[in-house]
Amino acid sequence: MVEPTALIRPAHSAERAEVCAVAACRPPELPLTVIVHTRNEETQIAACLHGLKGWAAEVMVADMASTDQTLAIARPLSDTVLELPVMEEFDAARNVSAAAASQPWILMLDADERLNEKVKETIERLVRANEPAVAAYQLPFKVISFGGWIQHAGNWWPSYKSPPLLRAGRFRFSGMVHDPAMVDGKVVRVHPTSEDDAILHLSHRDLSHYFDKLNRYTTLEALKRDEPGSWEAAAKGLGEVFAWYFDTTHGKLDGAPGFFLAFGSAVYEALVQLKLMERNGITNLPPDAATFLGVALQAARAGKVSEPFRDHPVEAGKAIEGLVPGLTVTKDVGRASIEIDCQTLGLNWQGPDTQAAAEVAVVAHRDALRVLGGGEVQLFETVRSLETEGFRCIVGIGDVPESGSMVHAFSLHHGNLKSALRGRPYVLTPIYWDRAELHWLAPKLMMAAGRAETLSELEAAYASLRGQADAQRQAGAFVSLLPEPMRCLVLGAAMVLPNAHCEAEMLKASVGADLPQVRVIPNGVSQTSMNENSHEGQEEEPFVLCAGRLEVNKNQLALLAACRMIGAQLVLVGPELDPAYAALCKGIAGPCAEFLGPRSREDVLGLMARAAVHALPSFAETPGLANLEAMAMRCPLVCSNRGAEREYFGDDALYCDPLDIGSIAEALQLSMKRGRAKPQKQPVTWDMVGRLTAGAYREILGRASGIGSGDE
């Protein structure tokens, strides 16, 4: 533990005694220690400390070996000065200062932050209320960067970071740069009604100040990440982050400050990757500038549509309702619940109520509501089906709910899961597929397809890439090793619940070790889809249907080429996530293809009932919920030979090489000749998924309590 080199608590002067006498009629001093961390902040510290002494019971300056006049300015304006040595992981100093605080509540401030009277009134109200269940408050910030108020870029108004108002003894900092406090208890977010309700944060004075900080912070950020780094990730981060700040969150409306922030944030992410490459001796470089910039541009175009719902509970509720039929999100207590933006909303659905015997904390990754897809359908359908098995779920988005006797984590993207378990066992649904091939392939495919002017040239481009991909695969280039935090997450689970056996094998290869106990729990379909298959009625003019996001992974470009080769009508349903890829698809489509865009689930089921075949020649699916629903509708399937489709569908589907346009065309023709038939392998329903998941829960809970699960 780092010890302070000096702890100074000056005695009250006569002047302070006079002030206290005058204030005798006021309420007692606020039981709060304000802690301001400094290093060479002589230009900021006086304004930060102004008006704090006499308002809070203790004002502490925790200084890290300043060499300017910071300490001389701070001493008369504070009650306590804590002198610390220089610490590389400077957030670790917050644990030292918190341990020295004398009050039950602590307010962590930086020297570039300011409190106005209205914010102080809010803090005073919260501290004096002293709600027993609350361990911390997230207070809003108004960020000033490059001379302007950032109201749009990055959704920085209101801005939130690690909770600054904390109950003493109920939190700890990891010490890693920008890691939020790990809080033991409930965290409540305070929402502003105007800019006066927010702490003023004078973040970046100018570009020189920004890039001075950027160099230091990116070095610390690279130390946090256990990954090799790559030029592809640098390019992707550059494009994706810039698009997020400037386009998706409308940073352009902030003028030059918004542009500077967007560009600087993008450079930050790219520079972290370059420092990882440097640290790990990575010498794999882009073949040319066009390839690097092409990856960045593709990421920017895809990122523009992915605005997160995490901080907008109402929009998140609407999105969830649109994703899972029959599910409603309310402000009232529900049959299950979801915690978003420090608010708890109810999840409700039709059907008989079941008395829950146990509660389970279900946690989705922080960006789960950003681009809703199959993983989120799986999560919410599982939550719904578990109620009939006696388990009530509390869903957290990025944060682990406090309630629940065990934890169920969906996906591998959980940085702080273990610190929030509080001794509870957890199971893991990894939703994992190694996308090394797709990451290698996507920029090359976009470049090659963009140069192709005819169908034969496109077919030749695919054939060339197929040969290169086969060589890469044989050399073992398409096996990714998980970063250490993800690897530890997998190995620490009481049970791993993949969607397929081949997913488990792929995860084992990426972990580089045997997995904990594995129980395969397949993806399911709703009973509605099973019931709809009695209404099929194929069109007089047969057509091929493809339901899925228009993106490189779904491989609609090759499907369009294959349909043109055999003269088949193709109907595509789904959002266009990547405008550049959509443009390539529409350029090759011809008159026999129809792009319908997003459609309701009812519309998609209706199309499946009429289609001659559903085709999804993806590079990675496990196995694709659209494929499952099409099979439930008795719609013939053409699937890729890359993913988990064969494990799910067996001989009920036909398979193709996604990089072989001729292979796709041949599978389409054979499937259309076979026609509709009752599948030999009946799809699993979500009710069955609930039963299998509940069986895993009972086994884990029984093991934890020393009692057998009782399940066969």
Secondary structure, 3 states (H helix, E strand, C coil): CCCCCEEECCCCCHHHHHHHHHHHHCCCCEEEEEEEEECCCCCCHHHHHCCCECCEEEEEEEEECCCCCHHHHHHHHCCEEEEECCCCCHHHHHHHHHHHCCCCEEEEEECCEECCHHHHHHHHHHHHHCCCCEEEEECCEEEEECCEECCCHHHCCCECCCCCEEECCCEECCCCCCCCCEECCEEEECCCCCHHHCEEEEEECCHHHHHHHHHHHHHHHHHHCCCCCCHHHHHHHHHHHHHHHHHHCCHHHHHHHHHHHHHHHHHHHHHHHHHHHHHHCCCCCCCCHHHHHHHHHHHHHHHCCCCCCCCCHHHHHHHHHHHCCCCEEECCCCCEEEEECCEEEEEECCCCCCCCCEEEEEEECCCCCCCCCHHHHHHHHHHHHHHCCCEEEEEEECCCCCCCCEEEEECCCCCCCHHHCCCCCEEEECCCCCCHHHHHHHHHHHHHHHHCCCHHHHHHHHHHHHHHHHHHHHCCCCCCCCCHHHHHHHHCCCEECCCCHHHHHHHHHHHCCCCCCECCCCCCECHHHHHHHHHCCCCCCCEEEEECCECHHHCHHHHHHHHHHHCCEEEEECCECCHHHHHHHHHHHCCCEEEEECCCHHHHHHHHHHCCEEEECCCCCCCCHHHHHHHHCCCCEEEECCCCHHHHHHHHEEEECCCCHHHHHHHHHHHHHHCCCCCCCCCCEHHHHHHHHHHHHHHHHHHHHCCCCCCC
